[in-house]
Amino acid sequence: MRTLLIPAAIAALFATSAVALAAQHTTGTIKTFDAKAMSVKLADGSVYMLPKTVKHPALKAGEKVDISWDNSGKNRMIESVTIVK
């Protein structure tokens, strides 16, 4: 019985770790975009940070976007942004 429980426990641990590492998705309307701070604030008040490698994103207030993001310390770091039409 123990020989079955240990592999099952290990498999469950890996399965929950993979889910925790998956990016999260949010859809909303941009309230403000701060190019200097590289931040996007949605109408619901949530704030997301763009990576410093993004040069001139075509984001502006009023655009509806789908954001894929992940936690990085205290910040929500954007992995990808798609403008929804």
Backbone hydrogen bonds, N-H to C=O, Kabsch-Sander energy under -0.5 kcal/mol:
donor,donor_aa,acceptor,acceptor_aa,energy
4,L,1,M,-0.9
5,L,1,M,-1.5
6,I,2,R,-1.9
8,A,4,L,-1.4
9,A,5,L,-2.5
10,I,6,I,-2.3
11,A,7,P,-2.4
12,A,8,A,-2.2
13,L,9,A,-2.0
14,F,10,I,-2.3
15,A,11,A,-2.1
16,T,12,A,-2.1
17,S,13,L,-1.8
18,A,14,F,-2.0
19,V,15,A,-1.5
20,A,16,T,-1.8
21,L,17,S,-1.4
22,A,18,A,-0.6
22,A,19,V,-0.8
24,Q,69,W,-3.2
26,T,67,I,-2.4
28,G,65,V,-2.3
30,I,63,E,-2.8
31,K,41,K,-3.2
32,T,41,K,-1.8
34,D,39,S,-2.6
35,A,33,F,-0.7
38,M,34,D,-1.2
39,S,34,D,-1.8
40,V,48,Y,-3.0
41,K,32,T,-2.9
42,L,40,V,-0.5
42,L,46,S,-2.6
43,A,29,T,-2.5
45,G,42,L,-2.3
48,Y,40,V,-2.7
49,M,76,R,-3.1
50,L,38,M,-3.3
54,V,51,P,-1.6
55,K,53,T,-0.5
59,L,57,P,-1.2
62,G,30,I,-3.0
63,E,60,K,-1.7
65,V,28,G,-3.2
65,V,63,E,-0.5
66,D,82,T,-2.9
67,I,26,T,-3.7
67,I,65,V,-0.5
68,S,80,S,-2.7
69,W,24,Q,-2.9
69,W,67,I,-0.6
70,D,77,M,-2.2
72,S,75,N,-3.0
75,N,72,S,-1.8
77,M,70,D,-2.6
77,M,75,N,-0.8
78,I,49,M,-3.3
79,E,68,S,-3.5
80,S,68,S,-1.7
82,T,66,D,-2.3
84,V,64,K,-2.9
